[in-house]
């Protein structure tokens, strides 16, 4: 049936269909009333231009009435867009406010496939804070991992941490939040085990999770080797028998070096063009000027008295023992260990000279003995 220009249609004391606008045929609807006869909710059918300054003909609104005012809760405009909490939806579904999905939300078209309380399944890219994600997920701003502080630093198969990689292979980066170990630091895992860490104080540990120095390297069951390669990746690792571990590198540049033993490579198999030290070693050594001095950089080198040589002076006599260009970026250095060969040569020269002097002395002593014997004979013959 139809009712034209009606303001109310009801059964008994309950009105079922009523005009909600003073102009006939503009707006009609179905309203529900409470026991006191007051309208509390309804469905509104908009037939012509009505309210809000926009065209709403053919719209549908589900509304409730509080304190005398009808408030649209669900609104469908003439184009089919649905608004929840808004009467001006700009998309197929627009929600003004918070939406809670108890069992998840599933969209079977391209893009979001499924949203549940535990997971988000997406085809394509996710942008957080950006409408132009460059990767599978792009975040424009800051991202917090493990806000609930649930990472206990567990190890072994299946122990996942803040950011994991691959498919159940055990590579991840985490931050232990529970007490003990590397709490509040960063831990790097491979094969489900921690391999490297950065403590909360900034110390780096490799092979352990409680570094006691800025860089602490250890390894159980075998030698611990840290390699710092020189130019072209070169380094020496021909450790002696029984060696327990250390640094494999090419050159070391430092202000001070403390050691219990120092060995210089001298294997004949490593050398060529071998020849004896030439020249008058003693004569050249006598021209060296041993000096005492203090370092200018007292902050790093201290202010104590030291003994040694001046590289520029050494270079005039033994240029092979001096390295460095002397530029502002590179100071000159002396290879004192190599000076040992020159000192040995000088000792050998002094030994030869000493032997010659001993021979002369022995000859003089022999001649002196002969003279004394002759003198004695002459005295006895008087």
Secondary structure, DSSP 8 states (H G I E B T S, - for coil): ---SS-SEEEETTEEEEEESSSSTTTEEEEEEE-TTS-EEEEEEEE-S--STTS--TT-EEEEEEETTEEEEEEEE-TTS-EEES-SS--SSEEESS----SS-EE--SSSEEEE-SS-EEESS-EEES-SS-SSSEEESS---S-TT-------STT---SEEETTTS-EEEE---SSSSSTTSEEEEETTEEEEEE-TTS-EEES-SS-SSSEEE--TTS-EEEEE--GGG-------TT--EEEEES----S----S-------GGG--S-----S-HHHHHTT---EEE--S-HHHH-S--EEE--HHHHHHH-GGGEES--STT---EE-HHHHHHHHHHHHHHHHHHHHHHHHHHHHHHHHHHHHHHHHHHHHHT-
